[in-house]
Amino acid sequence: MKVLVIGASGKTGRPVVDALAAGGVEVRAAGRTPVPDGVLFDWADPGTWPEALRDVDALYVVGPYMYPDRPGLVGDLLAAAPHARRVVLLSVLGVELLPGTIPMARWEADVRASGKEWTILRPNWFQQNFGEGFAAPLRDLGVLTLPAADAAVGFVDTRDIAEVAAAALTEDGHAGQTHVLTGPEALTYAQVVRILGEAAGRELRYTALDLDEHIEGLRAAGLDERSVAWQRGLFQLIRDGRNAVMTDTVERVTGHPARSLEAYAHEHAATWRTPVPAGH
């Protein structure tokens, strides 16, 4: 079996490649930037698609977020791969409640209409966000400021997402299913930041920001209105308690409990330690 992983250098793509390879599956890693032992794949350039799709039996698809004005690209890709029997799409928890300008609902519809054995993954917010996008303010300032109020989120480890994806790509029993993926507990951002600080051996703080103030800050920074609506929608879901949902999907599919935020924090504790000044 040969599986194409689109977005192979991304937060979920990397561990999906690893999970498939660990299971002895032949993987073709694809991305817009060079991927070791992989192939070029550019959503905006269909000329790159045939080589990436050649002889693959299944697709892991991270959609074209950078092209929101072209929502039909996922459907076009699936039509270009009639020989691929299975497809797993990365979506997001609460997609049905997000603004219509967000393309993921269209991607889901196209996957369901593809005639393939499809599985949709709707994960909660990633634990890895704290080690990547949120890492700098925590490390350098000791503060994380977000408009998430004091609402809880079932943060999920991307490695668990990847293992569920690998199972859906290679095993029977997942066709026609939408898997909602969460961690083992729902935590507020204040609780998460405290856990990260304890692991790093320093005090870290979370400051709740007003949502409208956050949105105006994004606009002032030059973010386009579609992206602004995307951010507002995601944080409104959190504030409404929609991300506090818990599922046992990870354990049911993989056979092991979902990885905890605390375990992730101890594994990456050095990420949030105070940087040592140059010359010291």
C-alpha positions as CSV (number, residue, x, y, z in Angstrom):
1,M,0.0,0.0,0.0
2,K,1.2,3.5,-0.9
3,V,0.0,6.6,0.9
4,L,0.4,10.2,-0.2
5,V,0.7,12.6,2.8
6,I,-0.1,16.2,1.7
7,G,1.4,18.8,4.0
8,A,4.1,16.4,5.1
9,S,6.1,19.1,6.8
10,G,3.2,20.4,8.9
11,K,2.1,19.9,12.5
12,T,0.1,16.8,11.7
13,G,1.8,15.8,8.4
14,R,5.1,15.1,10.0
15,P,3.8,12.7,12.6
16,V,1.4,11.0,10.0
17,V,4.5,10.2,7.9
18,D,6.2,8.8,11.0
19,A,3.2,6.8,12.1
20,L,2.8,5.2,8.7
21,A,6.5,4.5,8.3
22,A,6.5,2.9,11.7
23,G,3.8,0.5,10.5
24,G,5.8,-0.5,7.5
25,V,3.6,1.5,5.0
26,E,5.1,3.0,1.9
27,V,4.8,6.8,2.3
28,R,5.1,9.5,-0.3
29,A,5.6,12.8,1.5
30,A,4.5,15.9,-0.4
31,G,4.6,19.6,0.2
32,R,5.1,23.0,-1.3
33,T,8.5,23.3,0.3
34,P,11.2,20.6,-0.1
35,V,10.5,17.4,1.9
36,P,13.3,14.9,2.4
37,D,12.8,11.9,0.1
38,G,9.5,13.5,-0.9
39,V,7.8,15.1,-3.9
40,L,6.7,18.6,-4.7
41,F,3.0,19.3,-4.3
42,D,1.6,22.8,-4.8
43,W,-2.2,23.3,-4.5
44,A,-1.9,26.3,-6.8
45,D,0.0,24.4,-9.5
46,P,-2.0,21.3,-10.8
47,G,1.0,20.5,-12.8
48,T,2.6,19.1,-9.6
49,W,-0.3,16.8,-8.9
50,P,0.2,13.9,-11.3
51,E,3.6,12.9,-9.9
52,A,2.5,13.2,-6.3
53,L,-0.7,11.1,-7.0
54,R,1.0,8.5,-9.1
55,D,0.1,4.9,-8.0
56,V,-1.1,6.0,-4.5
57,D,-3.8,4.0,-2.8
58,A,-4.8,6.5,-0.1
59,L,-4.5,10.2,0.6
60,Y,-4.0,12.2,3.8
61,V,-5.2,15.7,3.0
62,V,-4.4,18.9,4.8
63,G,-6.4,21.4,2.8
64,P,-5.2,24.6,1.0
65,Y,-5.7,27.1,3.8
66,M,-3.6,29.6,1.9
67,Y,-6.2,29.7,-1.0
68,P,-9.5,30.4,0.7
69,D,-10.9,31.9,-2.5
70,R,-10.5,28.5,-4.3
71,P,-12.6,26.2,-2.1
72,G,-13.0,23.6,-4.8
73,L,-9.4,22.5,-4.8
74,V,-9.9,19.5,-2.6
75,G,-12.6,18.2,-4.8
76,D,-10.5,18.8,-7.9
77,L,-7.6,16.8,-6.3
78,L,-9.8,13.8,-5.4
79,A,-11.2,13.8,-9.0
80,A,-7.6,13.7,-10.2
81,A,-6.9,10.6,-8.2
82,P,-9.6,8.0,-9.3
83,H,-7.2,5.2,-8.4
84,A,-6.9,6.2,-4.8
85,R,-9.4,4.2,-2.7
86,R,-9.2,6.0,0.6
87,V,-8.9,9.6,1.8
88,V,-8.5,11.1,5.2
89,L,-9.2,14.8,5.6
90,L,-7.9,17.0,8.4
91,S,-10.8,19.3,9.5
92,V,-11.4,21.1,12.8
93,L,-13.8,20.6,15.7
94,G,-16.8,22.9,15.4
95,V,-16.5,23.3,11.6
96,E,-20.2,23.4,11.2
97,L,-20.4,26.5,13.5
98,L,-17.7,28.5,11.8
99,P,-18.3,31.4,9.3
100,G,-19.3,30.3,5.8
101,T,-16.2,32.0,4.4
102,I,-14.1,29.3,6.0
103,P,-13.5,26.6,3.4
104,M,-13.4,23.5,5.6
105,A,-17.1,22.7,5.4
106,R,-16.8,22.7,1.6
107,W,-13.8,20.4,1.8
108,E,-15.7,18.0,4.0
109,A,-18.7,18.0,1.6
110,D,-16.4,17.3,-1.4
111,V,-14.7,14.4,0.5
112,R,-18.0,12.8,1.3
113,A,-19.1,13.2,-2.3
114,S,-15.9,11.7,-3.7
115,G,-17.0,8.1,-4.0
116,K,-14.0,7.1,-2.0
117,E,-13.7,5.4,1.5
118,W,-13.5,8.7,3.4
119,T,-12.7,9.6,7.0
120,I,-12.8,13.1,8.4
121,L,-10.8,14.1,11.4
122,R,-12.1,16.9,13.6
123,P,-9.4,17.5,16.2
124,N,-9.5,19.9,19.1
125,W,-6.7,22.5,19.5
126,F,-3.2,21.1,19.3
127,Q,-1.0,20.7,22.3
128,Q,1.9,21.5,20.0
129,N,0.7,25.0,19.5
130,F,2.3,25.8,22.9
131,G,5.7,24.6,21.6
132,E,5.4,26.4,18.3
133,G,3.2,29.5,17.7
134,F,2.7,30.2,21.4
135,A,6.2,29.4,22.5
136,A,7.9,32.8,21.9
137,P,5.7,35.0,24.2
138,L,5.8,32.3,26.9
139,R,9.6,31.9,26.7
140,D,10.6,35.6,26.2
141,L,7.9,37.4,28.2
142,G,6.5,34.7,30.5
143,V,2.9,35.6,29.4
144,L,0.4,34.2,26.9
145,T,-2.4,36.6,26.0
146,L,-5.4,35.2,24.2
147,P,-9.1,35.9,23.9
148,A,-10.1,32.5,25.3
149,A,-11.7,33.8,28.5
150,D,-11.6,31.0,31.2
151,A,-13.1,28.3,29.0
152,A,-11.7,24.8,28.9
153,V,-10.3,23.1,25.8
154,G,-9.5,19.4,25.3
155,F,-6.1,19.9,23.8
156,V,-4.9,17.0,21.7
157,D,-1.4,15.8,20.8
158,T,-0.8,15.8,17.1
159,R,0.9,12.4,17.4
160,D,-2.5,11.0,18.5
161,I,-4.1,12.6,15.5
162,A,-1.5,11.0,13.3
163,E,-2.0,7.6,14.7
164,V,-5.7,7.8,14.2
165,A,-5.1,9.0,10.6
166,A,-2.7,6.2,10.0
167,A,-5.3,3.7,11.2
168,A,-8.0,5.2,9.0
169,L,-5.7,5.2,6.0
170,T,-4.6,1.5,6.3
171,E,-7.3,-0.3,8.3
172,D,-10.9,-1.2,7.5
173,G,-13.8,0.1,9.7
174,H,-13.3,3.8,9.4
175,A,-15.0,4.6,6.1
176,G,-17.8,7.1,6.3
177,Q,-16.8,8.2,9.8
178,T,-16.1,11.6,11.3
179,H,-13.7,11.2,14.2
180,V,-13.7,14.0,16.9
181,L,-10.3,13.9,18.5
182,T,-9.5,15.3,22.0
183,G,-6.9,14.9,24.7
184,P,-7.8,13.1,28.0
185,E,-8.9,16.2,29.9
186,A,-10.3,19.7,29.3
187,L,-8.1,22.5,30.6
188,T,-8.3,26.3,30.6
189,Y,-5.4,28.2,29.2
190,A,-4.6,29.4,32.7
191,Q,-4.3,25.7,33.8
192,V,-2.2,24.8,30.7
193,V,0.2,27.7,31.3
194,R,0.6,26.8,34.9
195,I,1.5,23.2,33.9
196,L,4.0,24.5,31.3
197,G,5.6,26.7,34.0
198,E,5.9,23.9,36.5
199,A,7.6,21.7,33.9
200,A,9.9,24.6,32.9
201,G,10.7,25.6,36.5
202,R,9.5,29.1,36.2
203,E,6.3,31.2,36.6
204,L,4.2,31.6,33.5
205,R,1.0,33.6,33.2
206,Y,-2.1,33.6,31.0
207,T,-3.9,36.9,30.5
208,A,-7.4,36.8,29.0
209,L,-7.9,39.4,26.3
210,D,-11.2,40.8,25.2
211,L,-12.2,39.2,21.9
212,D,-13.1,42.5,20.1
213,E,-9.8,44.0,21.3
214,H,-8.0,41.0,19.9
215,I,-9.8,41.3,16.5
216,E,-8.9,45.0,16.3
217,G,-5.3,44.1,17.0
218,L,-5.3,41.6,14.1
219,R,-6.8,44.2,11.8
220,A,-4.2,46.8,12.9
221,A,-1.5,44.2,12.1
222,G,-2.8,44.0,8.5
223,L,-4.6,40.6,8.7
224,D,-7.2,40.2,5.9
225,E,-10.9,40.1,6.8
226,R,-11.3,36.4,6.0
227,S,-8.5,35.5,8.4
228,V,-9.9,37.8,11.0
229,A,-13.3,36.1,10.7
230,W,-11.5,32.7,11.0
231,Q,-9.8,33.8,14.3
232,R,-13.0,35.3,15.7
233,G,-14.9,32.1,14.9
234,L,-12.3,29.8,16.5
235,F,-12.1,31.8,19.7
236,Q,-15.8,32.3,19.9
237,L,-16.2,28.5,19.9
238,I,-13.8,28.3,22.8
239,R,-15.6,31.0,24.7
240,D,-19.0,29.3,24.1
241,G,-17.7,26.1,25.7
242,R,-17.7,24.1,22.4
243,N,-14.1,23.0,22.8
244,A,-14.6,21.5,26.2
245,V,-16.0,18.4,24.6
246,M,-14.2,15.1,25.4
247,T,-14.1,11.9,23.4
248,D,-12.5,8.5,23.7
249,T,-11.8,8.2,20.0
250,V,-8.0,8.2,20.3
251,E,-8.0,5.3,22.8
252,R,-10.7,3.3,20.8
253,V,-8.7,3.6,17.5
254,T,-5.1,3.4,18.7
255,G,-5.5,1.2,21.8
256,H,-3.7,3.6,24.1
257,P,-5.0,6.6,26.1
258,A,-4.7,10.0,24.6
259,R,-1.5,11.8,25.5
260,S,-1.9,14.3,28.3
261,L,-0.9,18.0,28.2
262,E,1.2,17.4,31.3
263,A,3.2,14.7,29.6
264,Y,3.7,17.0,26.6
265,A,4.9,19.8,28.9
266,H,7.5,17.6,30.6
267,E,8.7,16.3,27.3
268,H,9.3,19.8,25.9
269,A,10.1,21.7,29.2
270,A,13.2,23.4,27.7
271,T,11.0,25.2,25.2
272,W,9.6,27.6,27.8
273,R,12.7,28.2,30.0
274,T,14.1,31.7,30.2
275,P,16.6,32.2,27.4
276,V,20.2,32.8,28.6
277,P,21.5,36.3,27.5
278,A,24.3,36.3,25.0
279,G,27.7,36.2,26.6
280,H,26.5,34.4,29.8
